[in-house]
């Protein structure tokens, strides 16, 4: 009947209004706007293409992010390299303290970040909040690791001498993460990389750029409060062109890639051609 149809439309309109209200509150809680810059290396920028991110359930535009240009990626790698040289001299337990503060900052925004993951990626809110918890859990592990990084004492052929094995930072770790875990994968990589004395340059999936910006904003506040270079947690939003630039650049000492098996083969080939190091987490539908 006409009355029933009107009632249904009214209910849908009310539901839509609630979704829009939730979206607005979530973005505001994370310091996001309808337009956001997608490059961070101590200062925010972005002069590449503008990408809108959508709620996959409704098609609603959540916001827009201006991607990093090739020039900005190059500048960011310069700054990350410089920051890594300072960061590696900081005692590991002190590096762990910074990661502990990052963990606290992420945890304080867990509800909003989980809601954003649900809105932008499409998983249910409980899964989004759980994903942020995975970041927190690995950060806890990394903080403990910062006080247990051990080497070896080995016997020497020379009388009165011993040989010491000491693990050294790599330098710059690039992280290319996938859309399905837009927060956790970066957290797993960056927390451990940071306590081990490395700077991190992150390129998330373009479809979840808001999550990348939100997480970086949280970490940037911690770095600024401790008077540390923001380039330690750099962000370069972009597409496959940015990923290829990271794969080809010798300043990226290790590239961690999460994605499909087919793309992973291409990443490995490009990085290994310059004798770089890779960390690959590959999958897909019946990937093997």
Long-range contacts (C-beta under 8 A, 24 or more apart in sequence): 19-55, 19-58, 19-60, 20-60, 22-115, 22-119, 23-55, 23-60, 23-62, 23-119, 26-112, 26-115, 26-116, 26-119, 27-62, 27-63, 27-116, 27-210, 29-109, 29-112, 30-109, 30-112, 30-113, 30-116, 30-214, 30-217, 30-218, 31-214, 31-217, 32-63, 32-116, 32-210, 32-213, 32-214, 32-217, 33-63, 34-63, 34-64, 35-63, 35-64, 35-65, 35-66, 36-63, 36-64, 36-65, 36-66, 36-209, 36-210, 36-213, 37-65, 37-66, 37-213, 38-65, 38-66, 38-67, 38-68, 38-209, 38-212, 38-213, 38-235, 38-236, 38-237, 38-238, 39-66, 39-67, 39-68, 39-72, 39-73, 39-76, 39-235, 39-236, 39-237, 40-213, 40-216, 40-220, 40-230, 40-233, 40-234, 40-235, 41-72, 41-75, 41-76, 41-79, 41-80, 41-230, 41-231, 41-234, 41-235, 42-79, 42-229, 42-230, 42-231, 43-230, 45-72, 46-72, 46-237, 47-71, 47-72, 48-72, 48-237, 48-238, 51-206, 51-209, 51-237, 53-120, 53-206, 53-207, 53-208, 53-209, 53-210, 54-207, 55-119, 55-120, 55-122, 56-121, 56-122, 57-122, 62-119, 62-120, 62-210, 63-210, 65-209, 65-210, 65-212, 65-213, 65-237, 66-237, 67-206, 67-209, 67-237, 67-238, 67-239, 67-242, 68-235, 68-236, 68-237, 68-238, 68-242, 70-241, 70-242, 70-245, 72-236, 73-236, 73-238, 73-242, 73-245, 73-246, 74-245, 76-201, 76-231, 76-234, 76-236, 77-172, 77-201, 77-249, 77-251, 77-252, 78-251, 79-229, 79-231, 79-234, 80-172, 80-199, 80-200, 80-201, 80-231, 80-232, 80-234, 80-251, 81-171, 81-172, 81-199, 81-251, 82-229, 82-231, 83-199, 83-228, 83-229, 83-231, 83-232, 84-169, 84-171, 84-172, 84-197, 84-198, 84-199, 84-232, 86-229, 87-169, 87-194, 87-197, 87-198, 87-199, 87-228, 87-229, 87-232, 88-168, 88-169, 88-171, 88-197, 88-198, 90-197, 92-146, 92-147, 92-149, 92-195, 92-196, 92-197, 93-146, 93-147, 95-146, 95-194, 95-195, 95-196, 95-197, 96-142, 96-143, 96-144, 96-145, 96-146, 96-147, 96-195, 97-143, 97-146, 98-194, 98-222, 98-223, 98-226, 98-228, 99-139, 99-142, 99-143, 99-146, 99-191, 99-194, 99-195, 100-139, 100-143, 101-222, 101-225, 101-226, 102-139, 102-191, 102-194, 102-218, 102-219, 102-222, 103-135, 103-136, 103-139, 103-140, 103-143, 103-191, 105-218, 105-219, 105-221, 105-222, 106-132, 106-135, 106-136, 106-139, 106-187, 106-215, 106-218, 106-219, 107-132, 107-136, 109-214, 109-218, 110-136, 112-214, 113-183, 113-211, 113-214, 113-215, 116-210, 116-211, 116-214, 117-182, 117-183, 117-208, 117-211, 120-182, 120-207, 120-208, 120-210, 120-211, 121-179, 121-180, 121-182, 121-207, 121-208, 121-211, 123-180, 131-181, 131-182, 131-183, 131-184, 132-183, 132-184, 134-184, 134-187, 134-188, 135-183, 135-184, 135-186, 135-187, 135-188, 135-191, 136-187, 138-187, 138-188, 138-191, 138-192, 139-187, 139-191, 141-191, 141-192, 142-191, 142-192, 142-194, 142-195, 143-195, 145-192, 145-195, 145-196, 146-195, 149-195, 149-196, 167-196, 168-197, 169-196, 169-197, 169-198, 170-196, 170-198, 170-253, 170-254, 170-277, 171-198, 171-199, 171-251, 171-253, 172-198, 172-199, 172-200, 172-201, 172-251, 172-252, 172-253, 172-254, 173-198, 173-199, 173-200, 173-201, 173-252, 173-253, 173-254, 173-255, 173-256, 174-200, 174-201, 174-202, 174-203, 174-246, 174-247, 174-252, 174-254, 174-255, 174-256, 175-200, 175-201, 175-202, 175-203, 175-255, 175-256, 176-203, 176-243, 176-246, 176-255, 176-256, 176-257, 176-258, 176-259, 176-267, 177-202, 177-203, 177-204, 177-205, 177-258, 178-205, 178-258, 178-259, 179-205, 179-207, 179-208, 181-258, 182-208, 182-211, 182-212, 183-211, 183-215, 185-258, 185-281, 186-212, 186-215, 187-215, 189-256, 189-279, 190-219, 190-233, 194-232, 194-233, 198-253, 198-254, 199-231, 199-232, 199-233, 199-234, 200-232, 200-233, 200-234, 201-234, 201-235, 201-236, 201-246, 201-252, 202-233, 202-234, 202-235, 202-236, 203-235, 203-236, 203-237, 203-238, 203-242, 203-243, 203-246, 204-235, 204-237, 206-237, 206-238, 206-239, 209-237, 212-237, 213-237, 243-267, 244-270, 247-271, 247-276, 248-274, 250-274, 250-276, 252-276, 253-277, 254-278, 254-279, 255-279, 256-280, 256-281, 257-281, 257-282, 258-282, 259-283, 260-284, 260-287, 261-287, 261-288
